[in-house]
């Protein structure tokens, strides 16, 4: 139709045309062509042709009105011949002959059975919708239930006649605004609730909502419908197939509105044994098709801990988390930003997983966040920079972390992230020498952003200053965690110096003896793999350590422990007994 209209104008493509304007233009064009044929046969020209085209249009509209009567949506032969005479036309049509021939020649109407119908189905629905008494049609089709007492004169309307009713509903929005249409649509939802088997209610509701250019004004209707669908499923009532996931996915809605509805509709998914389309699968398809628009919406599901009937061990929140993890490679930068925007613990959990599985994406995020003007983003740069650094293998990713750390250090107006930035820099051998001294100052002062494990690499390359800083840090409140990291990082060559450091720490803080003994017990139970470090370390602690420490170690060495640990326990216990003379030990 569009090609015909444009060809009749001048063939230029022109601007985008609304469907209703196109159908109206098609009507004008067809009426003009019919009028031209009639004029040629009857010797008319100029303004007389235009007046004749207007009379043709009037007859076409009358044909559409009469087509709305009982039947298949066409005209009986007598009606057609009354509107478009084969012979001389009556005076109100302007006289002349050949109306029927002209209409049929232009293909406006075509023979159908014993009568005639409009040739183009969509045009027929549209022009008939103009003349339909909408409220009367809805009353007859939807709001009046058929009973066994209905007389023979009440013939069911064929389902293919839904088109004019849908067109009339859409026309209501165009000429009356969204309010009147929303009211009729809500009535259809209530009718469907009263009679879930109402084909007309389901068809008119879905076909109309699928055709509106913007479904946002009908969010309340859609919300009502989504609530009823979930309720029907809970009541084990059949949900019309037209209201399945495909309908909701195709609506002209913004992502936030669509996913707010899907968040409710996933509770209508059946148990795993049921087949058929699922709303959660629809969310997954939308995520695949438009990850940038979908990811932030799924993150908003994290605070919904309601269980899902389709997956008894999952909730809406865990399902969203799983979807985002499964499709993490679709738009990883969008994903990290959306997770950083959220304060929910599930966002932090997923970012932690991404640090392990997608370190390149997290490194890019850290690099962005370090330059962000929001302090929360800069704090996230530190948190996840430290989280991702153990999994970084690529030189380009290390460079991103280094640059991010330097940017954070350069901000004198925000010193809070400096400790974390220094932790990143001393982990990297490329930048360690330049920044180690400043990092050790922060570490010794107890900066929580500079954890002990940030210095394990420097312990090997710069043992003297690092051990001195550990010695100072062991005097602080987090001494138990500090010594465990130090002991784990100890090599055979450093065991003696670390033992001396720990002995001194226990002298200053006797309560550390129990923590040290517990650590030794766990490491011994790990078997002979740690023997090269444990033997010199524990020997150093037993040799000259304070009595509380020797007593605590004696207790764990006397314990049998795991079979794999017993040989080393016996050797260490013999060493202790050979040298020990304190009866308290």
Buried (B, 14 or more C-beta within 10 A) or exposed (E): BEEBBBEBEEEEEEEEBEBBEBBBBBBBBBBBBBBBBBBEBBEBEEEBBEEBBEBBBBBBBBBBBBBBEEBEBBBBEEBBBBBBBEEEBEEEBBEBBBBBBBBBEBEBBEEBEEBBBBBBEBBBBBBBBBBBEBEEBBEEBBBEEEEEEEEEEEEEBEEEBBBBBBBBBBBBBEEEEBEBBBEBBBBBBBBBBEBBEBBBBBBBBBBBBBBBEEBEBBBEBBBBBBBBBBEBBEEEEEBBEBBBBBBBBEBBBBBEBBBBBBBBBBBBBEEEEEEEEBBBBBBBBBBEEBBEBBBBBBBBBBBBEEEBBBBEEBBBBBBBBBBBBEBBEBBBEBBBBBBBBBEBEBBBBBBBBBBEEBBBBBBBBBBBBBBBEEEEBBBBBBBBBBBBBEBBEEEEBBBBBBBBBBBBBEBEEEEBBBBBBBBBBBBBEEBBEEBBEBBBBBBBEBBEBBBBBBBBBBBEEBBEBBBEBBBBBBBEEEBBBBBBBBBBBBEEEBBBBBBBBBBBBBBEBBEBBBBBBBBBBBBBBEEEEBBEBBBBBBBBBBBEBBBBBBBBBBEBBEBEBEEEBEEBBEBBBEBBEEEBEEEEB
